[in-house]
Every structure is written in structure tokens, then in C-alpha cells.
Amino acid sequence: MTRMALGKSGLMVSRLGLGCMGMSEFYGPGDEAESIRTIHRALDLGIDFLDTADIYGLGRNEELVGKALRDRRQKAVLATKFGNVRGTDGSWLGVNGKPGYVRSCCEASLRRLGVDVIDLYYQHRVDPETPIEDTVGAMADLVREGKVRYLGLSEAAPATIRRACAVHPIAALQTEYSLWTRDPEAEVLPTCRENGISFVAYSPLGRGIFTGAIRKPDDLAEGDYRRNSPRFTGENLSRNLSLVDRLEEIAAEKKCRPAQLALAWLLARGRDILPIPGTKHVNRLEENVGALRVRLTTEEVARLDAAFPAGAAAGTRYSEQAMKAVHR
């Protein structure tokens, strides 16, 4: 497994990570046994960067990841997040970055994960009511106390990233980035590079559309949140499937799977970019790992850039309300 440095931390991680969110919520029903097999298979293949958050499954995802790592904690680089607040019924209540909340969330995540230290601790969304200096200051206290090793931000704006770096080194910035979500290239990615921050790309497969398995709403399970996501509904879905057609055409010529091509494109964007495709199935995991064997020429990258220009996707990546919480 090819490895990369995580920011300036000195920590080495696998070139691909594993997003664990869908194992517990959002993408239809999960199977705990299959999810744990997927995590174990990832570790066996050398994928050691595992991504979760306290809100995924209202804490159940952290518990699942912790269970999978009971006898193999030393093989994993464990990343989790705090900041988004949900009610016990799953309702979204806002964002909280207050220092006291940072500490209480960390303690709760440590308990659910069953670990003594979190390798990478992210602020999931920036709290507009709390200065980033206060939030990152509280996160830095956790580093000094040995409860967290390195710090990260998610969906933060360039100015916020710079202010955070003035308080404590930021090892990674996590934001959605894929062939159909290229807006980080304008300002966020350059800001990360200026500050020596690795870029963790979540939803690198367009929330599954680049696997080729989604052609109509009925391909999504009942309760799958994508059934109401702007890019997967109505005319937007029809338009976006034309993008998938382009990807499949190029992948066929390259003799690889569309998902592998989408990941290979991201890997080619720079050695500071770490895609974390999410899956809860071993076969999909193994397909994703195959992306590491796909080598793209400069001409092939340019062809994909032209086929997927910035703004090509129809619809916003979140609902109108959820979009207000990104790039603060």
C-alpha cells in the first residue's frame, strides 16, 4: 500500500482511506458483521485511515468502528469529528464549537470508540457563533492532555483555516471533492497547500453515483437520504447521469471500473490528497483499492478535466439549509 504524510504531522497514512459513515446511517440499512469484515479487510489490504464522526448513527458508528478495532487498534489511524449537533430523534440542531462542548464530545467519542487517544480529531462544521480560535484552542488542550494526537477541520473557509493554523497546527482539512465537486480547487486546496495541510476528500465517488450502480431513484433503498438530495432527484439526476456516461466511456477505454477511474483522477491531483471512499461491502472496498493500480497520463487527466468541468453537476451537493454550514 502506497503511503503519504498527513500534513506536517509526521504521521504516515495509507494513500486511500475508508469512510465508515454509511455503515450506520444515511445510505440504507447496514449489516454490522459485513461492516466489520469490511474494516478488517481494509486493514489487511493496508488501508489504515478510518473516518467516522460522533453524529453518524447517533454514536453507533463510533461504537461499530471501536468494536472492529478491539484487537487491532495499532493497525489503524483513527479519525473522528465533533461539532454537528443532533437530537436523540436524529433531528439536526445546529453546530457547536464552544470549548466545553469540544471537551465533552471528545470524552464521549473516546468512550464509544473504546480507545485512549484519537489520532485525528476534526471540527465537523465551523460554529459561526464561536471564534475559531476558541474552538481550536480547546482542541489543542486535548492534544496537550494526550487525548488527541492531531487536529483537523472540515468544510472550513480559507480565512478560517488560516486563523486556526495561528492557534495550533492543522494536519488535515476534510471537504467534499470529486469529479462533480471541484469547487475546493479555487481557494480551499491552495490554502491547504500554503499551510502544509493534507486534503481529505470525502464522497470522492459522488456519493456512489460514479460506481455506476445508481441509474434511478429506486436503485436507492427506502430511507436512503439521497432520495431527497438535490443531485439525485428529478431532472438533476437525469443530467448527472450523463456525466456518469462520460466516465463509463473513458473507463471502458482504460479497462478499469468507473469508480476506479474517479479515484485515480483524485489521486493524480496531488500527493497531499487523501480520498476516503465510503463503503460497507468488502467487494466494493476491493474494487476501490484497485484504483491504486490505475495510472493516468497527463492527457487522460486533461480529458477527465474537460469532461467534468467545475460546476458540471446539476443541483447543489446538500439541501439549501445544509449548504449554509459549509465553507464558514
C-alpha positions in Angstrom: 0.0 0.0 0.0 1.4 3.4 -1.0 1.6 5.8 1.9 1.6 9.6 2.4 2.4 12.1 5.1 -0.5 13.7 6.9 0.2 17.4 6.7 3.3 18.3 8.7 2.5 15.9 11.5 5.0 13.3 10.5 2.2 10.7 10.6 2.2 8.3 7.7 -1.2 7.1 6.4 -2.4 4.9 3.6 -3.0 6.6 0.2 -6.7 5.7 0.4 -8.8 5.8 3.5 -12.1 4.2 4.4 -15.2 6.3 5.1 -17.4 4.4 7.7 -20.5 6.7 7.8 -22.7 4.6 5.6 -22.2 1.5 7.7 -24.6 3.0 10.3 -26.8 5.6 8.6 -27.8 7.6 5.6 -27.2 5.1 2.8 -29.9 2.5 3.6 -29.7 -0.4 6.1 -26.4 -1.7 7.3 -25.1 -5.1 8.3 -22.8 -4.9 11.3 -21.0 -8.2 10.6 -20.3 -7.2 6.9 -19.2 -3.8 8.0 -16.7 -5.2 10.5 -15.5 -7.6 7.8 -15.0 -4.6 5.5 -13.0 -2.7 8.1 -10.8 -5.8 8.8 -10.3 -6.4 5.1 -9.3 -2.7 4.7 -6.6 -3.1 7.4 -5.4 -6.4 5.8 -5.0 -4.5 2.5 -3.0 -1.7 4.2 -5.8 0.8 4.3 -5.3 2.2 7.8 -7.0 5.6 7.8 -10.6 5.1 9.1 -13.0 8.0 9.2 -16.1 8.3 11.5 -17.9 11.0 13.5 -19.9 11.3 16.6 -23.2 12.0 14.8 -23.1 9.1 12.4 -25.8 6.8 13.6 -26.1 9.0 16.7 -22.8 7.4 18.0 -23.4 3.9 16.7 -20.8 4.3 14.0 -18.1 5.1 16.5 -19.2 2.1 18.5 -19.0 -0.1 15.4 -15.6 1.1 14.5 -14.4 0.7 18.0 -15.7 -2.9 18.1 -13.9 -3.7 14.8 -10.6 -2.3 16.2 -10.8 -4.1 19.6 -7.9 -6.4 18.8 -6.2 -4.4 16.1 -6.1 -0.7 17.3 -2.4 -0.4 16.5 -3.1 -1.1 12.8 -5.4 1.9 12.4 -5.2 5.7 12.2 -8.5 6.7 13.7 -10.2 9.9 12.7 -13.5 11.2 14.2 -15.3 14.5 14.4 -17.4 16.7 16.6 -19.4 19.9 16.1 -22.7 19.0 14.4 -25.4 18.6 17.0 -28.4 16.2 16.6 -31.3 15.4 18.9 -32.0 11.9 20.2 -34.6 11.6 17.5 -32.0 12.3 14.8 -33.1 15.9 14.2 -30.4 18.5 13.2 -30.0 21.1 15.9 -27.1 23.2 14.7 -23.3 23.5 15.2 -21.5 23.9 18.5 -17.8 24.8 18.8 -17.8 26.1 22.3 -14.7 24.9 24.3 -16.8 23.0 26.9 -18.7 21.2 24.2 -15.4 20.2 22.5 -14.2 18.5 25.6 -17.4 16.7 26.3 -17.6 15.4 22.8 -14.1 14.1 22.9 -14.7 12.3 26.1 -17.8 10.7 24.7 -16.1 9.7 21.5 -13.2 8.1 23.4 -15.7 6.0 25.4 -17.7 4.9 22.3 -14.6 4.0 20.4 -13.0 2.3 23.4 -9.7 3.9 22.9 -7.3 6.1 24.9 -6.4 8.5 22.1 -7.9 9.8 18.9 -5.3 10.1 16.1 -7.1 12.9 14.2 -9.8 15.0 15.7 -11.8 17.2 13.4 -14.3 20.0 13.9 -17.0 18.7 11.6 -18.5 22.1 10.8 -17.4 25.6 11.9 -19.6 27.3 14.5 -20.3 30.9 13.4 -21.1 31.9 16.9 -17.8 30.8 18.4 -14.4 32.2 17.3 -12.4 29.5 15.6 -9.5 30.5 17.9 -11.6 29.4 21.0 -12.6 26.1 19.4 -9.1 25.2 18.2 -7.7 26.3 21.5 -9.9 23.8 23.2 -8.9 21.1 20.7 -5.2 22.0 21.3 -5.7 21.4 25.0 -6.8 17.9 24.2 -3.6 17.3 22.3 -1.6 18.5 25.3 -3.5 16.2 27.6 -2.8 13.2 25.3 -6.4 12.5 24.3 -5.9 13.6 20.7 -2.8 13.4 18.5 -3.5 15.8 15.6 -6.2 18.3 14.6 -8.3 18.7 11.6 -11.1 20.9 10.2 -14.0 20.0 7.9 -15.7 22.3 5.3 -13.9 25.4 6.6 -13.3 28.5 4.6 -9.7 29.7 3.7 -9.8 32.6 6.2 -10.9 30.2 8.9 -8.2 27.7 8.1 -5.5 30.4 8.4 -6.9 31.6 11.7 -6.9 28.1 13.0 -3.3 27.5 12.0 -2.3 30.5 14.0 -3.5 28.7 17.1 -2.3 25.2 16.5 -1.0 23.2 13.5 -3.8 21.7 11.4 -2.9 18.3 9.9 -5.9 17.8 7.6 -8.8 19.6 6.1 -11.7 17.4 5.0 -14.1 18.6 2.3 -16.1 17.0 -0.4 -14.1 16.7 -3.6 -14.7 14.6 -6.7 -15.1 14.9 -10.4 -18.5 16.6 -9.9 -17.5 18.7 -6.8 -14.5 20.7 -7.9 -15.0 24.0 -6.0 -12.2 23.3 -3.5 -9.7 23.8 -6.3 -10.4 27.6 -6.4 -9.3 28.6 -2.9 -9.5 25.9 -0.3 -7.0 23.5 -1.8 -4.4 26.2 -2.4 -4.9 27.4 1.1 -4.2 23.9 2.4 -1.0 23.7 0.3 0.2 27.1 1.5 -0.1 25.9 5.1 1.2 22.3 4.7 -2.3 20.7 5.3 -3.3 17.5 3.8 -6.7 17.5 1.9 -9.0 14.6 2.8 -11.6 14.2 0.0 -14.9 12.8 1.2 -17.6 11.5 -1.1 -14.9 11.0 -3.8 -17.3 8.8 -5.7 -20.1 11.4 -5.9 -22.0 9.6 -3.1 -22.0 6.4 -5.1 -23.1 7.7 -8.4 -19.7 7.0 -10.0 -19.9 3.3 -9.2 -22.5 3.0 -12.0 -25.0 1.3 -9.6 -27.4 4.2 -9.4 -29.5 4.9 -12.5 -32.9 5.7 -11.0 -34.3 6.6 -7.5 -35.5 3.1 -7.0 -31.9 2.0 -7.0 -31.6 3.6 -3.6 -33.0 1.9 -0.5 -36.0 3.2 1.3 -34.8 5.7 3.8 -31.6 6.5 1.9 -31.1 10.2 2.3 -30.0 10.5 -1.3 -33.6 10.1 -2.4 -34.1 13.7 -1.3 -30.7 15.0 -2.2 -30.7 17.7 -4.9 -28.3 15.9 -7.2 -30.2 12.7 -7.1 -33.7 14.0 -7.7 -35.8 14.8 -10.8 -34.2 16.4 -13.8 -30.9 16.9 -11.9 -30.4 13.1 -11.7 -31.0 12.7 -15.4 -28.5 15.4 -16.2 -26.0 14.0 -13.8 -26.3 10.5 -15.3 -24.9 12.0 -18.5 -21.7 12.7 -16.5 -21.7 9.1 -15.4 -22.0 8.0 -19.1 -18.9 10.0 -19.9 -17.0 8.4 -17.0 -18.0 4.9 -18.1 -16.9 5.5 -21.6 -13.4 6.6 -20.6 -13.2 3.8 -18.0 -14.0 1.2 -20.7 -11.2 2.5 -22.8 -8.9 2.4 -19.8 -10.1 -1.1 -18.9 -11.0 -0.2 -15.4 -14.1 0.3 -13.3 -15.7 3.8 -13.4 -15.2 4.2 -9.6 -11.5 3.3 -10.0 -11.1 5.9 -12.7 -12.8 8.6 -10.5 -10.5 7.8 -7.6 -7.4 7.6 -9.9 -8.2 11.1 -11.1 -8.2 12.4 -7.5 -5.0 10.6 -6.6 -3.4 12.3 -9.7 -4.3 15.7 -8.4 -1.5 15.6 -5.8 0.2 13.5 -3.2 -1.4 15.7 -0.5 -4.9 14.5 -1.4 -6.3 11.6 0.5 -9.6 10.2 -0.8 -11.8 8.3 1.7 -14.4 6.4 -0.3 -17.1 5.0 1.9 -18.4 1.5 1.7 -19.9 -1.2 3.8 -19.2 -4.1 1.5 -15.9 -6.0 1.0 -16.3 -6.3 -2.7 -16.7 -2.5 -3.2 -13.7 -1.9 -0.9 -11.6 -4.2 -3.0 -12.7 -2.5 -6.2 -11.8 0.9 -4.8 -8.3 -0.4 -3.8 -7.8 -1.3 -7.5 -7.7 2.5 -8.2 -4.2 2.5 -6.9 -3.1 0.4 -9.9 -4.7 2.8 -12.4 -2.1 5.2 -13.8 -3.3 8.2 -15.7 -1.3 10.1 -18.3 -1.3 13.9 -18.4 -3.6 13.7 -21.5 -6.0 11.4 -19.7 -6.2 13.7 -16.7 -6.9 16.6 -19.1 -9.6 14.6 -20.8 -11.4 14.0 -17.5 -11.0 17.6 -16.5 -12.7 18.6 -19.8 -15.4 16.1 -19.3 -16.1 17.2 -15.7 -15.5 21.0 -15.6 -16.2 22.8 -12.4 -19.9 23.4 -12.0 -20.9 20.5 -14.3 -23.1 18.8 -11.7 -26.8 19.7 -11.7 -28.0 20.7 -8.2 -26.3 21.6 -5.0 -24.5 18.9 -3.0 -26.6 19.5 0.1 -30.0 21.0 0.8 -30.2 24.8 0.9 -30.1 24.7 4.8 -27.2 22.3 5.0 -25.2 24.4 2.4 -25.2 27.3 4.9 -23.0 25.3 7.2 -20.1 24.7 4.7 -17.1 26.9 4.0 -17.5 29.1 7.0 
